[in-house]
């Protein structure tokens, strides 16, 4: 119950006026207190936002178990066959000695200085998987760096490739080849760098064209051709376009040479025109 005091020396109107004035003063005080609370709340929110902005950002790294073949150049063909390629002469040797099985095929560009590419289970592979492995071998050969627009690539079976001769073992990166070769003529070095499950991957253009024709062009990607940009600049551009922070992971995907990067399939445009 509210207690009301009446001053009997004043009239009813005067008493009412005093209470009205006091009510207005208290209302003004309440509004002032509410404004002070709002101002304090806003100031606190700004300070918290500023502190959050200045706090060092922690980079979240999602670790994953890498497959054995990821230490090499690699891709999966449009019909599911794995190909691996050496990054240097030592890896070429390792691939030949450890990962070249009887049912595989050996691919090599017909130039001095090229990656050994092994198409796993290639003996049973179809024409598309073989052509894609041949294009992969063309990309990771000296043909890219020397700006050759096309190069011939050959394929051989396990029993046709050896490291030994009648005079002894061959040097690192050299192989003895015998018998008939399966040839892929005028293969164009052309790559696509794409992002799959957050990881950048490289694949030959033919494989990407087959995949995109079959299931739709759903992966973030860029087309990589021979050009004028040096490797480090090309890697930065590719990383920027694909939203990849780790530029080194892009560098590992690129062959030696210079590059031109595009988000448009110029080959398809030329065919349409």
GIBELUR-V804086 format. One record per residue. N is the residue number from 1. RES is the residue in three letters. PHI is phi as a letter, one per 40 degrees, with the letter a starting at -180 (NA if undefined). OMEGA is omega as a letter, one per 30 degrees, with the letter a starting at -180 (NA if undefined). D_LAST is the distance of its C-alpha to the last C-alpha in Angstrom with 2 decimals. Layout:
# GIBELUR-V804086
{{N/RES/PHI/OMEGA/D_LAST} {N/RES/PHI/OMEGA/D_LAST}}
This chain:
# GIBELUR-V804086
{{1/UNK/NA/a/91.37} {2/UNK/c/l/90.89} {3/UNK/c/a/94.07} {4/UNK/b/l/94.60} {5/UNK/c/a/97.24} {6/UNK/b/l/99.04} {7/UNK/c/a/100.86} {8/UNK/c/l/103.92} {9/UNK/c/a/104.69} {10/UNK/b/l/101.60} {11/UNK/c/l/100.76} {12/UNK/c/l/98.27} {13/UNK/c/l/95.81} {14/UNK/c/l/96.15} {15/UNK/c/a/95.65} {16/UNK/c/a/92.54} {17/UNK/c/l/91.17} {18/UNK/c/l/91.65} {19/UNK/c/l/89.83} {20/UNK/c/l/87.00} {21/UNK/c/l/86.72} {22/UNK/c/l/86.76} {23/UNK/c/l/84.03} {24/UNK/c/a/81.82} {25/UNK/c/l/82.47} {26/UNK/c/l/81.59} {27/UNK/c/l/78.38} {28/UNK/c/l/77.33} {29/UNK/c/l/78.12} {30/UNK/c/l/76.06} {31/UNK/c/l/73.03} {32/UNK/c/l/73.47} {33/UNK/c/l/73.65} {34/UNK/c/l/70.49} {35/UNK/c/l/68.65} {36/UNK/c/l/69.94} {37/UNK/c/l/68.64} {38/UNK/c/a/65.18} {39/UNK/c/l/65.08} {40/UNK/c/l/66.20} {41/UNK/c/l/63.59} {42/UNK/c/l/60.78} {43/UNK/c/l/62.04} {44/UNK/c/l/62.20} {45/UNK/c/l/58.62} {46/UNK/c/a/57.42} {47/UNK/c/l/59.38} {48/UNK/c/l/58.00} {49/UNK/c/l/54.41} {50/UNK/c/l/55.07} {51/UNK/c/l/56.68} {52/UNK/c/l/53.76} {53/UNK/c/a/51.27} {54/UNK/c/a/53.39} {55/UNK/c/l/53.85} {56/UNK/d/a/51.86} {57/UNK/c/l/49.01} {58/UNK/c/l/49.36} {59/UNK/c/l/46.23} {60/UNK/c/l/45.91} {61/UNK/b/l/44.78} {62/UNK/c/a/44.07} {63/UNK/c/l/45.22} {64/UNK/a/l/43.88} {65/UNK/c/a/44.84} {66/UNK/c/l/42.32} {67/UNK/c/a/41.65} {68/UNK/d/a/42.92} {69/UNK/c/a/39.49} {70/UNK/c/l/38.37} {71/UNK/c/l/40.20} {72/UNK/b/l/37.60} {73/UNK/c/a/33.83} {74/UNK/a/l/32.84} {75/UNK/a/l/30.34} {76/UNK/b/a/30.40} {77/UNK/c/a/27.87} {78/UNK/c/l/25.84} {79/UNK/b/l/28.70} {80/UNK/g/l/31.53} {81/UNK/c/l/32.59} {82/UNK/c/l/33.82} {83/UNK/b/l/32.96} {84/UNK/b/a/35.02} {85/UNK/b/a/34.77} {86/UNK/c/l/37.32} {87/UNK/c/l/37.06} {88/UNK/a/a/39.39} {89/UNK/c/l/41.62} {90/UNK/c/l/44.27} {91/UNK/c/l/41.93} {92/UNK/d/l/40.62} {93/UNK/c/a/44.28} {94/UNK/c/l/44.89} {95/UNK/c/a/41.98} {96/UNK/c/a/43.19} {97/UNK/c/a/46.80} {98/UNK/b/a/46.54} {99/UNK/b/l/43.29} {100/UNK/b/a/42.35} {101/UNK/b/a/43.83} {102/UNK/c/a/44.25} {103/UNK/c/a/41.43} {104/UNK/c/l/38.90} {105/UNK/b/a/36.48} {106/UNK/b/l/36.38} {107/UNK/b/l/33.02} {108/UNK/a/l/32.91} {109/UNK/c/a/30.44} {110/UNK/c/l/31.76} {111/UNK/a/l/32.63} {112/UNK/c/a/35.80} {113/UNK/g/a/35.69} {114/UNK/a/l/33.79} {115/UNK/c/l/34.35} {116/UNK/c/l/35.96} {117/UNK/b/l/33.93} {118/UNK/b/l/35.79} {119/UNK/c/a/34.15} {120/UNK/c/a/37.00} {121/UNK/f/a/37.89} {122/UNK/c/l/35.14} {123/UNK/d/a/37.14} {124/UNK/b/a/36.35} {125/UNK/c/l/32.76} {126/UNK/c/a/29.82} {127/UNK/c/a/26.79} {128/UNK/c/a/24.70} {129/UNK/c/l/27.59} {130/UNK/c/l/28.14} {131/UNK/c/l/24.57} {132/UNK/c/l/24.59} {133/UNK/c/l/28.00} {134/UNK/c/l/26.81} {135/UNK/c/l/23.96} {136/UNK/c/l/26.61} {137/UNK/c/l/28.90} {138/UNK/c/a/26.31} {139/UNK/c/a/25.83} {140/UNK/c/l/29.59} {141/UNK/b/l/30.33} {142/UNK/c/l/30.98} {143/UNK/c/l/27.55} {144/UNK/c/a/26.20} {145/UNK/c/a/28.88} {146/UNK/c/l/28.60} {147/UNK/g/l/24.84} {148/UNK/c/a/24.10} {149/UNK/c/l/20.42} {150/UNK/a/a/21.57} {151/UNK/a/l/25.02} {152/UNK/c/a/26.82} {153/UNK/b/l/28.61} {154/UNK/b/l/31.53} {155/UNK/b/a/33.40} {156/UNK/a/l/37.14} {157/UNK/c/a/39.83} {158/UNK/d/a/42.74} {159/UNK/c/l/45.25} {160/UNK/b/a/43.23} {161/UNK/b/a/43.29} {162/UNK/a/l/46.59} {163/UNK/b/a/48.19} {164/UNK/b/l/51.28} {165/UNK/b/l/52.18} {166/UNK/c/a/55.48} {167/UNK/b/l/56.02} {168/UNK/h/a/55.41} {169/UNK/c/l/52.70} {170/UNK/c/l/49.52} {171/UNK/c/a/48.72} {172/UNK/c/l/46.67} {173/UNK/g/l/43.02} {174/UNK/b/a/43.74} {175/UNK/b/l/43.67} {176/UNK/c/a/44.94} {177/UNK/b/a/42.38} {178/UNK/a/l/43.51} {179/UNK/g/a/42.20} {180/UNK/c/l/38.84} {181/UNK/b/l/35.71} {182/UNK/c/a/32.61} {183/UNK/b/l/29.69} {184/UNK/b/a/26.13} {185/UNK/c/l/24.42} {186/UNK/f/l/21.85} {187/UNK/c/a/21.62} {188/UNK/c/l/19.56} {189/UNK/c/a/21.73} {190/UNK/a/a/19.90} {191/UNK/b/l/21.85} {192/UNK/b/l/21.79} {193/UNK/b/a/24.92} {194/UNK/b/l/25.82} {195/UNK/b/l/29.01} {196/UNK/b/a/30.88} {197/UNK/f/l/34.29} {198/UNK/g/a/34.46} {199/UNK/b/l/34.01} {200/UNK/c/l/31.14} {201/UNK/b/l/29.78} {202/UNK/b/l/27.36} {203/UNK/a/l/25.28} {204/UNK/c/a/22.82} {205/UNK/d/a/19.13} {206/UNK/d/a/19.26} {207/UNK/c/a/22.18} {208/UNK/c/l/20.62} {209/UNK/c/l/17.49} {210/UNK/c/a/20.02} {211/UNK/c/a/22.28} {212/UNK/c/l/19.88} {213/UNK/c/a/18.57} {214/UNK/c/a/22.25} {215/UNK/b/a/24.05} {216/UNK/g/a/21.68} {217/UNK/c/a/20.75} {218/UNK/c/a/24.32} {219/UNK/c/l/25.26} {220/UNK/c/a/25.07} {221/UNK/a/l/22.95} {222/UNK/b/l/21.19} {223/UNK/c/a/18.90} {224/UNK/b/l/20.85} {225/UNK/b/l/19.69} {226/UNK/c/a/21.72} {227/UNK/a/a/22.27} {228/UNK/b/a/25.18} {229/UNK/c/l/26.91} {230/UNK/c/a/30.11} {231/UNK/d/a/30.76} {232/UNK/c/l/33.12} {233/UNK/c/l/30.88} {234/UNK/c/l/27.90} {235/UNK/c/l/30.27} {236/UNK/c/a/31.46} {237/UNK/c/l/28.01} {238/UNK/c/l/27.08} {239/UNK/d/l/30.50} {240/UNK/c/a/30.11} {241/UNK/c/a/26.74} {242/UNK/c/a/28.07} {243/UNK/g/l/31.58} {244/UNK/b/a/33.33} {245/UNK/c/a/36.63} {246/UNK/c/a/37.29} {247/UNK/c/l/35.26} {248/UNK/c/l/37.06} {249/UNK/c/l/35.53} {250/UNK/c/l/32.06} {251/UNK/d/a/33.38} {252/UNK/c/a/34.51} {253/UNK/c/a/31.04} {254/UNK/c/l/29.46} {255/UNK/c/l/29.86} {256/UNK/c/l/31.44} {257/UNK/h/l/29.32} {258/UNK/b/a/27.13} {259/UNK/a/l/24.18} {260/UNK/b/a/21.18} {261/UNK/b/l/20.97} {262/UNK/a/l/18.16} {263/UNK/c/a/18.10} {264/UNK/b/l/14.32} {265/UNK/c/a/12.68} {266/UNK/c/l/10.49} {267/UNK/c/l/9.99} {268/UNK/c/l/8.70} {269/UNK/c/l/6.24} {270/UNK/c/l/5.11} {271/UNK/c/l/5.47} {272/UNK/c/a/3.80} {273/UNK/c/NA/0.00}}
